[in-house]
Amino acid sequence: MRNVYRPIVLALCLLTPGILSAQSEAAEDPFASLLFTPEEIKRAHLELLIRIKNILTPGQQEELLRLRELDSEEQNHV
């Protein structure tokens, strides 16, 4: 597993009930349930971002939008 995915996988393990539960194929290898395809990782990352956004207060969401706009402006100038 690439290091870039570890925080995402760990966050998913903490936020998703039952993700680490043993399944018939995964019972032999405790880490088999952590091996995701890139598409699954992208989907899980998006779901995690949506969950995080949904728990932000309205003021925090406004700040997030402001920071995104600033980042977008900076990228357009590069």
C-alpha positions in Angstrom: 0.0 0.0 0.0 1.4 3.4 -0.9 2.0 5.8 1.9 -0.3 8.4 0.4 -3.4 6.2 1.0 -2.6 5.3 4.7 -4.4 8.4 6.2 -7.4 7.8 4.1 -7.6 4.1 5.0 -7.1 4.8 8.7 -9.8 7.4 8.6 -12.1 5.0 6.9 -11.4 2.4 9.5 -12.2 4.8 12.3 -15.3 6.3 10.7 -16.9 3.3 9.0 -18.5 0.7 11.3 -17.7 -2.8 10.5 -15.0 -2.1 7.9 -12.5 -4.2 9.9 -14.9 -7.1 10.6 -13.6 -10.5 9.6 -15.0 -11.9 6.4 -14.6 -15.5 5.2 -11.8 -14.6 2.7 -10.2 -12.0 4.9 -10.2 -14.1 8.1 -6.8 -15.6 7.1 -5.2 -12.2 6.4 -6.2 -9.4 8.8 -5.0 -6.8 6.4 -6.9 -8.1 3.3 -9.9 -5.9 4.1 -7.6 -2.8 3.9 -6.5 -3.5 0.3 -8.6 -1.2 -1.8 -8.5 -0.5 -5.5 -7.7 3.0 -6.6 -11.4 3.5 -7.5 -12.5 2.4 -4.0 -10.0 4.7 -2.5 -11.2 7.7 -4.5 -14.9 6.9 -3.7 -14.0 6.5 0.0 -12.0 9.7 0.0 -15.0 11.6 -1.5 -17.4 10.0 1.0 -15.0 11.0 3.8 -14.8 14.6 2.5 -18.6 14.8 2.3 -18.9 13.5 5.9 -16.4 16.0 7.2 -18.1 18.9 5.3 -21.5 17.9 6.7 -20.3 18.2 10.3 -18.8 21.7 9.7 -20.8 24.6 11.1 -22.2 27.1 8.6 -19.4 29.5 9.6 -16.7 26.8 9.0 -18.3 26.0 5.6 -18.1 29.6 4.6 -14.5 29.7 5.6 -13.9 26.5 3.6 -15.4 28.1 0.5 -13.3 31.3 1.0 -10.1 29.2 1.2 -11.1 27.2 -1.9 -11.6 30.4 -3.8 -8.2 31.8 -2.7 -6.6 28.5 -3.7 -8.3 28.6 -7.1 -7.1 32.1 -7.7 -3.6 31.3 -6.7 -3.5 28.3 -9.1 -4.8 30.4 -11.9 -1.9 32.9 -11.5 0.7 30.1 -11.7 
